[in-house]
Amino acid sequence: MEMRRKIVNMPISIVPEHFKLSNQHHWVQENLFSMRDLMPQTMGCHAGPSLYSLDDSWYESEDGGSMFFGMTNKAPPHTVRMPRVEFYRYLAISNRDVQWGIHVLGAGSSSVPPFSPSYPVRLHPDLYQFGWGKGRILDEFQMVYITAGEGEFESASGGKKAVGAGAVMLLFPGEWHRYRPRKDVGWDEYWVSFDGEIPHRLAENGFISPSAPVLSVGSDERVLQHYQAILDGVRGERIGYQQLIASKVMVILATALAIARRQNSSDRHEIIVSEAKLLLQQPESMVSIDRLAASLDLSAPQFRRVFKEHTGVSPHQYYNQMRISRAKELLRETTLTVRQVAAQLCYESPYHFSKAFKKATGSPPTDWRKARGLPTGNGAGNAASEKAE
């Protein structure tokens, strides 16, 4: 077959976002981009080999200045099927961005079809390049969300894992890793690179860990929308965009962790915690944690572990929070004395109530009322409680 070459060289400003070509058999969706109007240091498009096949038409890029992306289901053996689109941008970071606590260093997305010649593409900066043989170590965090397809992931601490649509891969600074789509399947991915005091603190406190680098999120529209918002932000780079997209990273991370925790918990445990909360939310009744655990067919240690896994606090801490919350209501909305409030909430004495209230709020009950201009209740009744405070 005679090769017909068409040189694509159109400014990005005049190229339609999507258009179609056809012959007698095939429709193909394409995207055209020109790099000449873009900053090569910060933005890239996946070019791959210089020759691309599109049914019976052939396209070639010249001098790296113009790019073509195409998909075809009629590719001869020597033809490379290229991604429909790849966008990425790496960002300059200011001291002010760092002071925010979390900052975005780069973001992108790509759709890698089956039998792509290489992964990842070769236009990224050297720091981000890697091959399956050697893998890679980054200086920052990354989150990679797979929205379609499947592949494999491996890291020094997490081992080797199969990944597919709905997986979020967490990459950690200083942690060796590698990943790739399955050759005959490909995948679609979104990624964001970030760093800062906040993600390091999350890792130090065990919210995220190199030993658990893959989170199963599923096809979650909220996560996808936040990734797309990050890409919109880095495209526009409007004033304040860095803090806005950094907040999106935190939302993605929190959402992914919450979904993963729910998937790892059993339905029975969910029911147990829900029933326990109903009882613990009655601060005007004396609650025994041991008796509560027994009523739920659990030992006290088992109950404490399950409850804390789901809520982040122990049953005793949760109950005390409910009591303090109710105490504030009574102090704010009634003229009950501190002694009367302590009795209503089943505290052993006004002293124990005042001590717990001060620990939670920073002020004893009477001072808390005075600071808000509230009546302090019956004078005689309060005098005895003030002594306890």
PEZI-V100327 format. One record per residue. RES is the residue in one letter. SS is DSSP state (@ for helix, = for strand, . for the rest). OMEGA is omega in radians with two decimals (999 if undefined). BURIAL is + if it has 24 or more other ideal C-beta (glycine too) atoms within 12 Angstrom, else -. Layout:
res: <RES & RES>
ss: <SS & SS>
omega: <OMEGA & OMEGA>
burial: <BURIAL & BURIAL>
This chain:
res: <M & E & M & R & R & K & I & V & N & M & P & I & S & I & V & P & E & H & F & K & L & S & N & Q & H & H & W & V & Q & E & N & L & F & S & M & R & D & L & M & P & Q & T & M & G & C & H & A & G & P & S & L & Y & S & L & D & D & S & W & Y & E & S & E & D & G & G & S & M & F & F & G & M & T & N & K & A & P & P & H & T & V & R & M & P & R & V & E & F & Y & R & Y & L & A & I & S & N & R & D & V & Q & W & G & I & H & V & L & G & A & G & S & S & S & V & P & P & F & S & P & S & Y & P & V & R & L & H & P & D & L & Y & Q & F & G & W & G & K & G & R & I & L & D & E & F & Q & M & V & Y & I & T & A & G & E & G & E & F & E & S & A & S & G & G & K & K & A & V & G & A & G & A & V & M & L & L & F & P & G & E & W & H & R & Y & R & P & R & K & D & V & G & W & D & E & Y & W & V & S & F & D & G & E & I & P & H & R & L & A & E & N & G & F & I & S & P & S & A & P & V & L & S & V & G & S & D & E & R & V & L & Q & H & Y & Q & A & I & L & D & G & V & R & G & E & R & I & G & Y & Q & Q & L & I & A & S & K & V & M & V & I & L & A & T & A & L & A & I & A & R & R & Q & N & S & S & D & R & H & E & I & I & V & S & E & A & K & L & L & L & Q & Q & P & E & S & M & V & S & I & D & R & L & A & A & S & L & D & L & S & A & P & Q & F & R & R & V & F & K & E & H & T & G & V & S & P & H & Q & Y & Y & N & Q & M & R & I & S & R & A & K & E & L & L & R & E & T & T & L & T & V & R & Q & V & A & A & Q & L & C & Y & E & S & P & Y & H & F & S & K & A & F & K & K & A & T & G & S & P & P & T & D & W & R & K & A & R & G & L & P & T & G & N & G & A & G & N & A & A & S & E & K & A & E>
ss: <. & . & . & . & = & = & = & . & . & . & . & @ & @ & @ & . & . & . & . & = & = & = & = & . & . & . & . & = & = & = & = & = & = & = & = & . & . & . & . & . & . & . & . & = & = & . & . & . & . & . & . & = & = & = & = & . & . & = & = & = & = & . & . & . & . & . & = & = & = & = & = & . & . & . & . & . & . & . & . & . & . & . & . & . & . & . & = & = & = & = & = & . & . & . & . & @ & @ & @ & @ & @ & . & . & . & = & = & = & = & = & = & = & = & = & = & . & . & . & . & . & . & . & . & . & . & . & . & . & @ & @ & @ & . & . & = & . & . & . & = & = & . & . & . & . & = & = & = & = & = & = & = & = & = & = & = & = & = & = & = & . & . & . & = & = & = & = & = & = & . & . & = & = & = & = & = & . & . & . & . & . & = & = & = & = & = & . & . & . & . & . & = & = & = & = & = & = & = & = & = & . & @ & @ & @ & @ & @ & @ & @ & @ & . & . & . & . & . & @ & @ & @ & . & = & = & = & . & . & . & . & @ & @ & @ & @ & @ & @ & @ & @ & @ & @ & @ & @ & @ & @ & @ & @ & . & . & . & . & @ & @ & @ & @ & @ & @ & @ & @ & @ & @ & @ & @ & @ & @ & @ & @ & @ & @ & @ & @ & @ & @ & @ & @ & . & . & @ & @ & @ & @ & @ & @ & @ & @ & @ & @ & @ & @ & @ & @ & . & . & . & . & . & . & . & . & @ & @ & @ & @ & @ & @ & @ & . & . & . & . & @ & @ & @ & @ & @ & @ & @ & @ & @ & @ & @ & @ & . & . & . & @ & @ & @ & @ & @ & @ & @ & @ & @ & @ & @ & @ & @ & @ & @ & @ & @ & @ & @ & . & . & . & . & @ & @ & @ & @ & @ & @ & @ & . & . & . & . & . & @ & @ & @ & @ & @ & @ & @ & @ & @ & @ & @ & @ & . & . & . & @ & @ & @ & @ & @ & @ & @ & . & . & . & . & . & . & . & @ & @ & @ & @ & @ & @ & @ & @ & @ & @ & .>
omega: <3.13 & -3.13 & 3.08 & -3.06 & 3.08 & -3.13 & -3.13 & -3.12 & -3.09 & 3.09 & -3.09 & -3.07 & -3.08 & 3.14 & 3.08 & -3.08 & 3.10 & 3.00 & -3.06 & 2.96 & 3.11 & 2.85 & -3.05 & -2.96 & -2.89 & 2.94 & -3.09 & 3.04 & -3.06 & 2.96 & 3.06 & 3.10 & 2.95 & 3.13 & -3.00 & 3.14 & -3.04 & 3.11 & -3.08 & -3.13 & -2.98 & -3.07 & 3.14 & 2.96 & -3.05 & -3.13 & -3.12 & 3.09 & -3.01 & -3.05 & -3.13 & 3.13 & 3.10 & -3.03 & -3.13 & 3.12 & -3.13 & -3.10 & -3.13 & 3.06 & -3.14 & 3.02 & 3.10 & -3.04 & -3.08 & -3.04 & 3.04 & 3.04 & 3.14 & 3.05 & 3.07 & 3.07 & 3.12 & -3.06 & 3.06 & -3.03 & -3.08 & -3.07 & 3.11 & 3.04 & -3.02 & 3.10 & 3.11 & -3.13 & 2.96 & 3.08 & 2.97 & 3.07 & 3.06 & -2.90 & 2.99 & -3.05 & 3.10 & 3.06 & 3.13 & 3.09 & -3.13 & -3.12 & 3.12 & 3.12 & 3.06 & -3.14 & -3.11 & -3.12 & 3.13 & 3.12 & 3.12 & 3.08 & 3.07 & 3.06 & -3.04 & -3.11 & 3.09 & 3.03 & 3.00 & -2.99 & -3.11 & 3.07 & -0.11 & -3.13 & -2.97 & -3.07 & 3.12 & 3.06 & -3.07 & -3.11 & -3.06 & -3.13 & 3.00 & 3.03 & -3.11 & -3.09 & -3.06 & -3.08 & -3.01 & 2.97 & 3.14 & 3.05 & -3.08 & 3.08 & 2.95 & 2.95 & -3.14 & -3.10 & 3.13 & -3.09 & 3.10 & 3.10 & 3.13 & -3.12 & -3.12 & -3.13 & 3.07 & 3.07 & -3.08 & -3.08 & -3.05 & -3.12 & -3.07 & -3.10 & 2.96 & 3.12 & 3.13 & -3.11 & -3.14 & -3.14 & 2.98 & 3.10 & 3.11 & 3.12 & -3.02 & 3.11 & 3.13 & -3.09 & 3.11 & 3.13 & 2.99 & 3.10 & -3.14 & 3.04 & 3.05 & -2.99 & -3.05 & -3.10 & -3.05 & 3.04 & 3.00 & -3.07 & 2.93 & 3.13 & 3.06 & -3.14 & -3.04 & 3.14 & 3.09 & -3.11 & -3.06 & 3.13 & 3.08 & 3.12 & 3.09 & 3.11 & -3.14 & -3.11 & 3.02 & 3.07 & 3.04 & -3.05 & 3.06 & 3.13 & 3.08 & -2.98 & -3.10 & 3.10 & 3.11 & -3.05 & -3.06 & 3.13 & -3.06 & -3.07 & -3.14 & 3.14 & -3.14 & 3.14 & 3.12 & 3.05 & 3.14 & 3.08 & 3.08 & 3.13 & 3.08 & -3.14 & -3.11 & 3.05 & -3.06 & -3.10 & 3.10 & -3.11 & 3.12 & -3.06 & -3.06 & 3.14 & 3.13 & -3.11 & 3.06 & 3.10 & 3.08 & 3.09 & -3.14 & 3.12 & 3.10 & -3.11 & 3.14 & 3.13 & 3.14 & -3.14 & 3.14 & 3.13 & -3.13 & 3.13 & 3.14 & -3.14 & -3.11 & -3.11 & 3.14 & 3.12 & -3.13 & 3.13 & 3.09 & -3.13 & -3.14 & -3.11 & 3.13 & 3.12 & 3.14 & -3.14 & -3.13 & 3.13 & -3.12 & 3.13 & 3.07 & -3.01 & -3.13 & 3.03 & 3.09 & -3.09 & 3.04 & -3.12 & -3.13 & 3.13 & 3.10 & 3.12 & -3.13 & -3.14 & 3.13 & 3.11 & 3.08 & 2.96 & -3.13 & 3.10 & 3.11 & -3.13 & 3.13 & -3.12 & -3.12 & -3.10 & -3.11 & 3.09 & -3.08 & -3.03 & -3.10 & 3.10 & 3.11 & 3.08 & 3.14 & 3.12 & 3.14 & 3.13 & 3.12 & 3.09 & 3.11 & 3.14 & 3.14 & 3.11 & 3.11 & 3.11 & 3.11 & 3.12 & -3.11 & 3.13 & -3.09 & -2.92 & 3.12 & 3.07 & 3.08 & 3.07 & 3.09 & 3.11 & -3.12 & 3.10 & 3.13 & 3.14 & -3.11 & -3.12 & 3.00 & 3.01 & -3.11 & -3.09 & 3.04 & 3.13 & -3.13 & 3.10 & -3.11 & 3.13 & 3.13 & -3.13 & 3.14 & 3.12 & -3.09 & -3.01 & -3.09 & -3.14 & 3.00 & -3.03 & -3.11 & 3.12 & 3.12 & 3.09 & -3.09 & -3.12 & -3.12 & 3.11 & -3.10 & 3.07 & -3.05 & 3.08 & -3.11 & -3.03 & -3.10 & -3.12 & -3.11 & -3.09 & -3.13 & -3.11 & 3.12 & 3.09 & 3.11 & -3.13 & 999>
burial: <- & - & - & - & - & + & - & + & + & + & - & - & - & - & - & - & - & - & - & - & - & - & - & - & - & - & - & + & - & + & + & + & + & + & + & - & - & + & - & - & - & + & + & + & + & + & + & + & - & - & + & + & + & + & + & - & + & + & + & + & + & - & - & - & + & + & + & + & + & + & + & + & - & - & + & - & - & - & + & + & + & + & + & + & + & + & + & + & + & + & + & - & + & - & - & - & + & - & - & + & - & + & + & + & + & + & + & + & + & + & + & + & + & + & + & + & + & + & + & + & + & - & + & + & + & - & - & + & - & + & - & - & - & - & - & + & - & + & - & + & + & + & + & + & + & + & + & + & + & + & + & + & + & + & + & - & - & + & - & - & + & - & + & + & + & + & + & + & + & + & + & + & + & - & + & - & + & + & + & + & + & + & - & - & - & + & + & + & + & + & + & + & + & + & + & + & - & + & + & - & - & + & + & - & - & - & - & + & - & + & - & + & + & + & + & + & + & - & - & + & - & - & + & + & - & + & + & + & + & + & + & - & + & + & - & - & - & - & - & - & + & + & + & + & + & + & + & + & + & + & + & + & + & + & + & + & + & - & + & + & - & - & - & - & - & - & - & - & + & - & - & + & + & - & + & + & + & - & + & + & - & - & + & - & - & - & + & - & + & - & - & + & + & - & - & + & - & + & - & - & - & - & + & + & - & + & + & - & - & + & + & - & - & + & + & + & - & + & + & + & + & + & + & + & - & + & + & + & - & + & + & - & - & - & - & + & + & + & + & + & + & + & - & + & + & + & + & - & - & + & - & + & + & + & - & + & + & - & - & - & + & - & - & + & + & + & - & + & + & - & - & - & - & - & - & + & + & - & - & - & - & + & - & - & + & + & - & + & +>
